[in-house]
Amino acid sequence: KYAENMYYFSELALTLNAPESGTAPTDSRRRPDQRLMENGRWDEANAEKQRLEEKQRISRKRREAEAARATEDGTPHDPYKPLWFERKKDPVTQELAHIYKGGYWESKEKQDWSLCPDIF
């Protein structure tokens, strides 16, 4: 019923993006542009998406500048690393993959998201 208003997604597909309380502030279900779009507020969603993309560009440029300064100075530089995953060889496929390293569920249980960056 009303499938045309829900992009003809299945019920399962619709529930995958449903908000859930207690998730990390970086959880994609918290994307403000996505929420605006889902509520039919297209102009606001597009403006918000532009704001988020500009924020991402600024963050990337800052990381690149820090890396360049570290290279020039000869100082150690710790590049961006995912919070709960590490890139290593998958033991089954022997290919590089992002493997869960732990911490998310503990942070969720404590509701301590202090390690999360401000991405939205």
DSSP file (Angstrom, degrees, kcal/mol; ACC not computed):
  #  RESIDUE AA STRUCTURE BP1 BP2  ACC     N-H-->O    O-->H-N    N-H-->O    O-->H-N    TCO  KAPPA ALPHA  PHI   PSI    X-CA   Y-CA   Z-CA
    1    1 A K              0   0    0      0, 0.0     0, 0.0     0, 0.0     0, 0.0   0.000 360.0 360.0 360.0 134.6    0.0    0.0    0.0
    2    2 A Y    >   +     0   0    0      1,-0.1     3,-1.6     3,-0.1     4,-0.5   0.719 360.0 149.2  60.5  26.0    1.3    3.5   -1.0
    3    3 A A  G > > +     0   0    0      1,-0.3     5,-2.6     2,-0.2     3,-1.5   0.837  63.4  64.2 -57.8 -34.2    4.4    1.9   -2.5
    4    4 A E  G > 5S+     0   0    0      1,-0.3     3,-0.7     3,-0.2    -1,-0.3   0.780 100.4  52.5 -63.4 -24.0    4.7    4.7   -5.0
    5    5 A N  G < 5S+     0   0    0     -3,-1.6    -1,-0.3     1,-0.2    -2,-0.2   0.577 108.4  51.1 -84.6  -9.8    5.3    7.1   -2.2
    6    6 A M  G X 5S-     0   0    0     -3,-1.5     3,-2.2    -4,-0.5    -1,-0.2  -0.069 119.4-103.1-118.0  30.7    8.1    5.0   -0.8
    7    7 A Y  T < 5 -     0   0    0     -3,-0.7    -3,-0.2     1,-0.3     3,-0.1   0.708  66.3 -75.7  58.4  22.6   10.1    4.6   -4.0
    8    8 A Y  T 3 <S+     0   0    0     -5,-2.6    -1,-0.3     1,-0.2     2,-0.1   0.748  86.6 159.2  59.8  26.4    8.7    1.1   -4.4
    9    9 A F    <   -     0   0    0     -3,-2.2    -1,-0.2    -6,-0.3    -3,-0.1  -0.463  43.8-111.0 -73.1 151.0   11.1   -0.1   -1.7
   10   10 A S     >  -     0   0    0     -2,-0.1     4,-2.1     1,-0.1     5,-0.2  -0.321  31.2-105.1 -72.1 166.0   10.3   -3.3    0.1
   11   11 A E  H  > S+     0   0    0      1,-0.2     4,-1.8     2,-0.2     5,-0.1   0.894 123.2  53.0 -60.6 -38.7    9.3   -3.2    3.7
   12   12 A L  H  > S+     0   0    0      1,-0.2     4,-1.3     2,-0.2    -1,-0.2   0.942 107.6  50.3 -61.3 -47.6   12.7   -4.5    4.7
   13   13 A A  H  > S+     0   0    0      1,-0.2     4,-0.5     2,-0.2     3,-0.3   0.882 109.5  51.8 -59.8 -38.7   14.5   -1.8    2.7
   14   14 A L  H >< S+     0   0    0     -4,-2.1     3,-0.7     1,-0.2    -1,-0.2   0.867 108.0  51.1 -66.0 -36.3   12.4    0.9    4.3
   15   15 A T  H >< S+     0   0    0     -4,-1.8     3,-1.4     1,-0.2    -1,-0.2   0.735  93.4  74.0 -75.7 -20.6   13.2   -0.4    7.8
   16   16 A L  H 3< S+     0   0    0     -4,-1.3    -1,-0.2    -3,-0.3    -2,-0.2   0.800 103.7  39.3 -63.2 -27.6   17.0   -0.4    7.2
   17   17 A N  T << S+     0   0    0     -3,-0.7    -1,-0.3    -4,-0.5    -2,-0.2   0.285  86.3 126.7-104.2   9.6   17.1    3.4    7.4
   18   18 A A    <   -     0   0    0     -3,-1.4    11,-0.1     1,-0.1    -3,-0.1  -0.450  69.7-103.3 -68.3 136.7   14.6    3.8   10.2
   19   19 A P        -     0   0    0      0, 0.0     2,-0.4     0, 0.0    -1,-0.1  -0.255  36.4-164.5 -59.2 147.4   16.0    5.8   13.1
   20   20 A E    >   -     0   0    0     -3,-0.1     3,-1.0     0, 0.0     2,-0.1  -0.999  19.3-120.8-135.2 131.2   17.1    3.9   16.2
   21   21 A S  T 3  S+     0   0    0     -2,-0.4     0, 0.0     1,-0.2     0, 0.0  -0.384  90.5  27.3 -72.1 149.6   17.8    5.4   19.5
   22   22 A G  T 3  S+     0   0    0      1,-0.2    -1,-0.2    -2,-0.1    89,-0.1   0.496  83.8 138.0  84.3   4.3   21.2    5.2   21.1
   23   23 A T    <   -     0   0    0     -3,-1.0    -1,-0.2     1,-0.1     0, 0.0  -0.369  63.3 -81.9 -81.0 164.2   23.2    4.9   17.9
   24   24 A A    >   -     0   0    0      1,-0.1     3,-1.9    -2,-0.1    -1,-0.1  -0.235  35.2-118.8 -60.4 149.1   26.5    6.8   17.3
   25   25 A P  T 3  S+     0   0    0      0, 0.0    -1,-0.1     0, 0.0    95,-0.1   0.659 116.1  58.0 -65.5 -12.7   26.2   10.4   16.2
   26   26 A T  T 3  S+     0   0    0     93,-0.1     2,-0.1    92,-0.1    -2,-0.1   0.436  75.5 126.4 -93.5  -1.2   28.1    9.3   13.1
   27   27 A D    X   -     0   0    0     -3,-1.9     3,-2.5     1,-0.2     4,-0.1  -0.360  65.9-131.8 -60.1 130.8   25.4    6.7   12.2
   28   28 A S  G >  S+     0   0    0      1,-0.3     3,-1.7     2,-0.2    -1,-0.2   0.728 103.3  71.0 -61.2 -21.3   24.2    7.3    8.6
   29   29 A R  G 3  S+     0   0    0      1,-0.3    -1,-0.3   -11,-0.1    -2,-0.1   0.633  92.5  60.0 -69.4 -10.4   20.6    7.1    9.8
   30   30 A R  G <  S+     0   0    0     -3,-2.5    -1,-0.3    -6,-0.1    -2,-0.2   0.360  70.9 132.3 -95.4   4.3   21.2   10.4   11.5
   31   31 A R    <>  -     0   0    0     -3,-1.7     4,-2.0     1,-0.2     5,-0.2  -0.397  49.4-151.9 -59.8 119.2   22.1   12.2    8.2
   32   32 A P  H  > S+     0   0    0      0, 0.0     4,-2.1     0, 0.0    -1,-0.2   0.849  93.1  53.9 -65.8 -32.9   20.1   15.4    8.4
   33   33 A D  H  > S+     0   0    0      2,-0.2     4,-2.2     1,-0.2     5,-0.1   0.891 108.3  50.4 -67.5 -37.1   19.8   15.7    4.6
   34   34 A Q  H  > S+     0   0    0      2,-0.2     4,-2.7     1,-0.2    -1,-0.2   0.923 110.0  49.5 -65.2 -44.5   18.4   12.2    4.3
   35   35 A R  H  X S+     0   0    0     -4,-2.0     4,-1.4     1,-0.2    -2,-0.2   0.915 111.0  49.7 -61.5 -43.4   15.8   12.9    7.0
   36   36 A L  H  <>S+     0   0    0     -4,-2.1     5,-2.6     1,-0.2    -1,-0.2   0.913 111.7  48.9 -62.1 -42.5   14.7   16.1    5.2
   37   37 A M  H ><5S+     0   0    0     -4,-2.2     3,-2.1     1,-0.2    -2,-0.2   0.927 108.1  53.0 -62.8 -44.6   14.4   14.2    1.9
   38   38 A E  H 3<5S+     0   0    0     -4,-2.7    -1,-0.2     1,-0.3    -2,-0.2   0.782 107.5  53.1 -62.9 -25.5   12.4   11.4    3.5
   39   39 A N  T 3<5S-     0   0    0     -4,-1.4    -1,-0.3    -3,-0.2    -2,-0.2   0.301 120.3-110.4 -91.8   9.4   10.0   14.1    4.8
   40   40 A G  T < 5S+     0   0    0     -3,-2.1     2,-1.2     1,-0.2    -3,-0.2   0.646  77.2 133.7  76.3  14.9    9.6   15.5    1.3
   41   41 A R     >< +     0   0    0     -5,-2.6     4,-2.4     1,-0.2     5,-0.2  -0.573  24.3 164.9 -97.1  70.1   11.5   18.7    2.1
   42   42 A W  H  >  +     0   0    0     -2,-1.2     4,-2.7     1,-0.2     5,-0.2   0.869  67.0  49.2 -61.2 -46.9   13.6   18.6   -1.1
   43   43 A D  H  > S+     0   0    0      1,-0.2     4,-2.1     2,-0.2    -1,-0.2   0.924 115.1  45.0 -62.6 -43.9   14.9   22.1   -1.2
   44   44 A E  H  > S+     0   0    0      2,-0.2     4,-2.5     1,-0.2    -1,-0.2   0.890 112.1  53.2 -65.5 -38.5   16.1   22.0    2.4
   45   45 A A  H  X S+     0   0    0     -4,-2.4     4,-2.5     2,-0.2    -2,-0.2   0.911 109.4  48.3 -63.3 -42.7   17.6   18.5    1.8
   46   46 A N  H  X S+     0   0    0     -4,-2.7     4,-2.1     2,-0.2    -1,-0.2   0.910 112.3  48.2 -65.3 -41.4   19.6   19.7   -1.1
   47   47 A A  H  X S+     0   0    0     -4,-2.1     4,-2.1    -5,-0.2    -2,-0.2   0.908 112.9  48.6 -64.1 -41.5   20.9   22.7    0.8
   48   48 A E  H  X S+     0   0    0     -4,-2.5     4,-2.5     2,-0.2    -2,-0.2   0.889 108.8  53.1 -66.4 -39.2   21.8   20.5    3.7
   49   49 A K  H  X S+     0   0    0     -4,-2.5     4,-2.5     1,-0.2    -1,-0.2   0.910 108.6  50.2 -62.7 -41.6   23.6   18.0    1.4
   50   50 A Q  H  X S+     0   0    0     -4,-2.1     4,-2.3     2,-0.2    -1,-0.2   0.913 110.1  50.6 -61.5 -42.4   25.6   20.9    0.0
   51   51 A R  H  X S+     0   0    0     -4,-2.1     4,-2.2     1,-0.2    -2,-0.2   0.924 111.5  47.7 -61.4 -45.0   26.5   22.0    3.5
   52   52 A L  H  X S+     0   0    0     -4,-2.5     4,-2.1     1,-0.2    -2,-0.2   0.902 111.1  50.6 -64.2 -41.4   27.6   18.5    4.5
   53   53 A E  H  X S+     0   0    0     -4,-2.5     4,-2.3     1,-0.2    -1,-0.2   0.897 110.4  49.4 -64.8 -39.5   29.7   18.0    1.3
   54   54 A E  H  X S+     0   0    0     -4,-2.3     4,-2.4     2,-0.2    -1,-0.2   0.900 109.4  52.4 -65.5 -39.5   31.5   21.3    1.9
   55   55 A K  H  X S+     0   0    0     -4,-2.2     4,-2.1     1,-0.2    -2,-0.2   0.895 109.9  49.2 -61.4 -40.2   32.2   20.3    5.5
   56   56 A Q  H  X S+     0   0    0     -4,-2.1     4,-2.5     2,-0.2    -2,-0.2   0.900 109.7  51.2 -65.8 -41.5   33.7   17.0    4.2
   57   57 A R  H  X S+     0   0    0     -4,-2.3     4,-2.6     2,-0.2    -2,-0.2   0.920 110.3  49.0 -62.2 -43.7   35.9   18.9    1.7
   58   58 A I  H  X S+     0   0    0     -4,-2.4     4,-2.2     1,-0.2    -1,-0.2   0.913 111.7  49.4 -61.9 -43.0   37.2   21.3    4.4
   59   59 A S  H  X S+     0   0    0     -4,-2.1     4,-2.2     2,-0.2    -2,-0.2   0.908 111.4  48.6 -63.4 -43.0   38.0   18.3    6.7
   60   60 A R  H  X S+     0   0    0     -4,-2.5     4,-2.5     1,-0.2    -2,-0.2   0.920 110.8  50.5 -63.9 -43.8   39.8   16.5    3.9
   61   61 A K  H  X S+     0   0    0     -4,-2.6     4,-2.4     1,-0.2    -1,-0.2   0.885 109.4  51.9 -62.1 -38.4   41.8   19.6    3.0
   62   62 A R  H  X S+     0   0    0     -4,-2.2     4,-2.4     2,-0.2    -1,-0.2   0.925 110.7  47.3 -63.4 -44.5   42.8   20.0    6.7
   63   63 A R  H  X S+     0   0    0     -4,-2.2     4,-2.3     1,-0.2    -2,-0.2   0.909 112.4  49.8 -62.9 -41.1   44.0   16.4    6.9
   64   64 A E  H  X S+     0   0    0     -4,-2.5     4,-2.3     2,-0.2    -2,-0.2   0.897 110.9  49.3 -64.7 -40.0   46.0   16.8    3.6
   65   65 A A  H  X S+     0   0    0     -4,-2.4     4,-2.6     2,-0.2    -2,-0.2   0.902 110.3  50.7 -65.9 -41.3   47.6   20.0    4.9
   66   66 A E  H  X S+     0   0    0     -4,-2.4     4,-2.3     1,-0.2    -2,-0.2   0.906 111.3  48.5 -62.1 -41.6   48.6   18.3    8.2
   67   67 A A  H  X S+     0   0    0     -4,-2.3     4,-2.2     2,-0.2    -2,-0.2   0.903 111.4  49.6 -65.7 -41.1   50.1   15.4    6.3
   68   68 A A  H  X S+     0   0    0     -4,-2.3     4,-2.5     2,-0.2    -2,-0.2   0.922 111.3  48.9 -64.9 -43.6   52.0   17.8    4.0
   69   69 A R  H  X S+     0   0    0     -4,-2.6     4,-2.7     1,-0.2     6,-0.3   0.914 111.0  50.5 -61.5 -42.7   53.4   19.8    7.0
   70   70 A A  H  X>S+     0   0    0     -4,-2.3     5,-1.5     1,-0.2     4,-1.5   0.898 110.5  49.5 -63.6 -39.9   54.4   16.5    8.7
   71   71 A T  H  <5S+     0   0    0     -4,-2.2    -1,-0.2     2,-0.2    -2,-0.2   0.924 113.0  46.5 -64.4 -44.0   56.2   15.4    5.6
   72   72 A E  H  <5S+     0   0    0     -4,-2.5    -2,-0.2     1,-0.2    -1,-0.2   0.902 118.0  42.2 -64.2 -41.3   58.0   18.7    5.3
   73   73 A D  H  <5S-     0   0    0     -4,-2.7    -1,-0.2    -5,-0.2    -2,-0.2   0.656 105.4-126.7 -80.0 -16.5   59.0   18.8    9.0
   74   74 A G  T  <5 +     0   0    0     -4,-1.5    -3,-0.2     1,-0.3    -4,-0.1   0.720  62.1 141.3  74.3  20.5   59.9   15.1    9.0
   75   75 A T      < -     0   0    0     -5,-1.5    -1,-0.3    -6,-0.3    -2,-0.1  -0.637  60.4 -94.0 -93.9 153.7   57.6   14.6   12.0
   76   76 A P        -     0   0    0      0, 0.0     2,-0.4     0, 0.0    -1,-0.1  -0.357  39.9-162.5 -64.6 144.1   55.4   11.5   12.4
   77   77 A H        -     0   0    0     -3,-0.0   -10,-0.0    -7,-0.0   -11,-0.0  -0.993  11.9-151.7-132.8 127.8   51.9   11.8   11.1
   78   78 A D        -     0   0    0     -2,-0.4     3,-0.1     3,-0.0   -11,-0.0  -0.851  23.2-147.2 -98.6 103.9   49.0    9.6   12.0
   79   79 A P        -     0   0    0      0, 0.0   -16,-0.0     0, 0.0    -2,-0.0  -0.123  38.0 -68.0 -66.6 168.0   46.7    9.5    9.0
   80   80 A Y        -     0   0    0      1,-0.0     0, 0.0   -17,-0.0     0, 0.0  -0.282  55.6-173.0 -56.7 134.7   42.9    9.2    9.4
   81   81 A K        -     0   0    0     -3,-0.1     5,-0.1     5,-0.0    -1,-0.0  -0.997  29.2-106.4-131.5 138.3   41.9    5.8   10.7
   82   82 A P        -     0   0    0      0, 0.0     5,-0.1     0, 0.0     0, 0.0  -0.276  27.9-130.3 -58.8 150.0   38.4    4.4   11.0
   83   83 A L  S    S+     0   0    0      1,-0.2    33,-0.0     3,-0.0     3,-0.0   0.904  97.2  18.8 -72.4 -43.8   37.2    4.3   14.6
   84   84 A W  S    S+     0   0    0     19,-0.1    17,-2.5    16,-0.0    18,-0.7   0.287 118.5  60.4-116.7  10.3   35.9    0.7   14.8
   85   85 A F  E     -A  100   0A   0     15,-0.3     2,-0.4    16,-0.2    15,-0.2  -0.953  56.3-160.8-135.1 154.5   37.6   -1.0   11.8
   86   86 A E  E     -A   99   0A   0     13,-2.3    13,-3.0    -2,-0.3     2,-0.7  -0.992  25.0-119.7-134.0 146.9   41.1   -1.7   10.7
   87   87 A R  E     +A   98   0A   0     -2,-0.4     2,-0.3    11,-0.2    11,-0.2  -0.741  55.8 130.5 -88.3 117.0   42.3   -2.5    7.2
   88   88 A K  E     -A   97   0A   0      9,-2.5     9,-2.5    -2,-0.7     2,-0.3  -0.941  62.2 -65.4-154.6 174.9   44.0   -5.8    7.2
   89   89 A K  E     -A   96   0A   0     -2,-0.3     7,-0.2     7,-0.2     6,-0.0  -0.502  49.3-123.2 -72.1 127.1   44.1   -9.1    5.3
   90   90 A D     >  -     0   0    0      5,-3.2     4,-2.3    -2,-0.3     5,-0.1  -0.540  15.5-138.8 -67.6 129.0   40.9  -11.1    5.6
   91   91 A P  T  4 S+     0   0    0      0, 0.0    -1,-0.1     0, 0.0    -2,-0.1   0.759  98.7  39.8 -65.5 -22.8   41.8  -14.5    7.0
   92   92 A V  T  4 S+     0   0    0      3,-0.1    -2,-0.0     1,-0.1    -3,-0.0   0.921 128.2  26.0 -90.0 -51.7   39.4  -16.3    4.6
   93   93 A T  T  4 S-     0   0    0      2,-0.2     3,-0.1     1,-0.0    -1,-0.1   0.653  89.4-137.5 -88.8 -15.6   39.8  -14.4    1.3
   94   94 A Q     <  +     0   0    0     -4,-2.3     2,-0.3     1,-0.3    -5,-0.1   0.657  64.2 124.2  63.9  17.1   43.4  -13.2    1.9
   95   95 A E  S    S-     0   0    0     -5,-0.1    -5,-3.2    -7,-0.1    -1,-0.3  -0.752  73.8 -94.8-103.0 154.8   42.3   -9.8    0.5
   96   96 A L  E     +A   89   0A   0     -2,-0.3     2,-0.3    -7,-0.2    -7,-0.2  -0.487  58.4 157.9 -66.9 133.5   42.6   -6.4    2.2
   97   97 A A  E     -A   88   0A   0     -9,-2.5    -9,-2.5    -2,-0.2     2,-0.8  -0.968  49.4 -99.9-150.5 161.6   39.4   -5.6    4.0
   98   98 A H  E     -A   87   0A   0     -2,-0.3     2,-0.4   -11,-0.2   -11,-0.2  -0.817  44.1-166.2 -88.3 114.7   38.1   -3.4    6.8
   99   99 A I  E     -A   86   0A   0    -13,-3.0   -13,-2.3    -2,-0.8     2,-0.1  -0.856  26.4-108.0-107.3 134.3   37.7   -5.8    9.7
  100  100 A Y  E     -A   85   0A   0     -2,-0.4   -15,-0.3   -15,-0.2     3,-0.1  -0.394  31.2-174.8 -60.8 129.1   35.8   -4.8   12.9
  101  101 A K        -     0   0    0    -17,-2.5   -16,-0.2     1,-0.3    -1,-0.1   0.411  41.2-109.0-108.9   0.2   38.2   -4.2   15.7
  102  102 A G  S    S+     0   0    0    -18,-0.7    -1,-0.3     1,-0.0     0, 0.0  -0.209  77.8 100.4 101.0 168.0   35.8   -3.7   18.6
  103  103 A G     >  +     0   0    0     -3,-0.1     4,-2.4    -2,-0.1     5,-0.2  -0.073  62.2  91.9 108.9 -32.2   34.6   -0.8   20.7
  104  104 A Y  H  > S+     0   0    0      1,-0.2     4,-2.7     2,-0.2     5,-0.2   0.956  89.5  44.5 -62.8 -51.3   31.3    0.1   19.1
  105  105 A W  H  > S+     0   0    0      1,-0.2     4,-2.3     2,-0.2    -1,-0.2   0.845 113.6  51.5 -66.4 -32.3   29.0   -2.0   21.2
  106  106 A E  H  > S+     0   0    0      2,-0.2     4,-2.1     1,-0.2    -1,-0.2   0.916 111.6  47.1 -67.4 -42.7   30.8   -1.0   24.4
  107  107 A S  H  X>S+     0   0    0     -4,-2.4     5,-2.0     2,-0.2     4,-1.2   0.890 112.6  50.2 -63.8 -39.3   30.4    2.7   23.4
  108  108 A K  H  <5S+     0   0    0     -4,-2.7    -2,-0.2     2,-0.2    -1,-0.2   0.918 109.3  50.6 -66.2 -42.4   26.8    2.1   22.6
  109  109 A E  H  <5S+     0   0    0     -4,-2.3    -1,-0.2     1,-0.2    -2,-0.2   0.908 119.3  36.6 -61.7 -41.4   26.2    0.3   26.0
  110  110 A K  H  <5S-     0   0    0     -4,-2.1    -1,-0.2    -5,-0.1    -2,-0.2   0.607 102.9-131.9 -83.4 -12.6   27.8    3.2   27.9
  111  111 A Q  T  <5 +     0   0    0     -4,-1.2     2,-0.7     1,-0.2    -3,-0.2   0.899  57.9 145.6  54.3  42.4   26.4    5.8   25.5
  112  112 A D      < +     0   0    0     -5,-2.0     3,-0.3    -6,-0.2    -1,-0.2  -0.888  14.2 159.6-111.4  99.0   29.9    7.3   25.4
  113  113 A W    >   +     0   0    0     -2,-0.7     3,-1.7     1,-0.2    -1,-0.1   0.018  30.8 123.5-106.3  25.4   30.4    8.7   21.9
  114  114 A S  T 3  S+     0   0    0      1,-0.3    -1,-0.2    -7,-0.1    -2,-0.0   0.728  70.8  56.8 -62.8 -22.4   33.3   11.0   22.9
  115  115 A L  T 3  S+     0   0    0     -3,-0.3    -1,-0.3     2,-0.1    -2,-0.1   0.617  85.1 103.6 -82.9 -11.8   35.6    9.4   20.3
  116  116 A C  S <  S-     0   0    0     -3,-1.7     2,-0.1     1,-0.1    -3,-0.0  -0.497  70.5-128.8 -75.0 135.1   33.2   10.1   17.4
  117  117 A P        -     0   0    0      0, 0.0     2,-1.2     0, 0.0     3,-0.2  -0.386  25.9-106.4 -74.8 161.2   34.1   13.0   15.1
  118  118 A D        +     0   0    0      1,-0.2   -92,-0.1    -2,-0.1    -2,-0.0  -0.745  54.7 155.2 -88.5  94.1   31.5   15.6   14.3
  119  119 A I              0   0    0     -2,-1.2    -1,-0.2     1,-0.1   -63,-0.1   0.632 360.0 360.0 -99.9 -14.6   30.6   14.7   10.7
  120  120 A F              0   0    0     -3,-0.2    -1,-0.1   -95,-0.1    -2,-0.1   0.428 360.0 360.0-107.9 360.0   27.1   16.2   10.4
